[in-house]
Amino acid sequence: MVNIPKLKGKMVENELSISEMSERIGVDRSTIYRKLNSGGDSFTVAEVQSIAKELQLNSEDINSIFFAL
């Protein structure tokens, strides 16, 4: 399960809106909204990699956000 609050917090830290994030990773804005509101269960590996790159996440951040228990 994805830690949505932490992911949104990292987006705020990087001053990125959902619209800006979707544009940077090449995913439709409505898709990102839907995935964030559904708990993030449907993020693909490619999306996770792109988000991690845009937010400059380290491995600890990636694990705590995308692989939260």
C-alpha positions in Angstrom: 0.0 0.0 0.0 1.3 3.4 -0.9 1.7 6.0 1.8 -0.3 8.7 0.1 0.1 11.4 2.8 3.9 11.0 2.6 3.9 11.1 -1.2 1.8 14.3 -1.2 4.1 15.8 1.5 7.1 15.1 -0.8 5.3 16.8 -3.6 4.7 19.9 -1.4 8.3 19.9 -0.4 9.3 20.0 -4.1 6.6 22.6 -4.8 4.9 20.3 -7.4 1.2 20.2 -7.8 -0.6 17.1 -9.1 -0.9 18.8 -12.5 2.8 19.5 -12.7 3.7 16.0 -11.5 1.5 14.4 -14.1 2.9 16.6 -16.9 6.5 15.8 -15.8 6.0 12.0 -15.7 3.8 11.8 -18.8 0.6 10.6 -17.1 -2.8 12.2 -17.5 -3.7 14.5 -14.5 -7.0 12.6 -13.9 -5.1 9.3 -13.7 -2.9 10.7 -11.0 -5.8 12.1 -9.0 -7.6 8.7 -9.3 -4.6 6.8 -8.2 -4.0 9.1 -5.2 -7.6 8.8 -4.1 -7.7 5.0 -4.5 -4.7 4.5 -2.1 -2.1 4.3 -4.9 -2.5 0.6 -5.4 -2.3 0.9 -9.2 0.9 2.8 -9.6 3.1 1.0 -12.2 6.8 0.4 -11.7 7.5 3.0 -14.5 5.3 5.6 -12.7 7.1 4.9 -9.4 10.5 5.3 -11.0 9.4 8.6 -12.7 7.9 10.0 -9.5 11.0 9.0 -7.5 13.2 10.8 -10.1 11.1 13.9 -10.2 10.9 14.1 -6.4 14.6 13.1 -6.0 13.7 10.4 -3.5 16.4 8.3 -1.9 15.9 4.5 -1.5 14.6 5.0 2.1 11.9 7.4 0.9 10.9 5.1 -2.0 10.5 2.2 0.4 8.6 4.2 3.0 6.2 5.7 0.4 5.7 3.0 -2.2 6.2 -0.1 -0.1 4.5 0.9 3.1 2.9 -1.9 5.0 
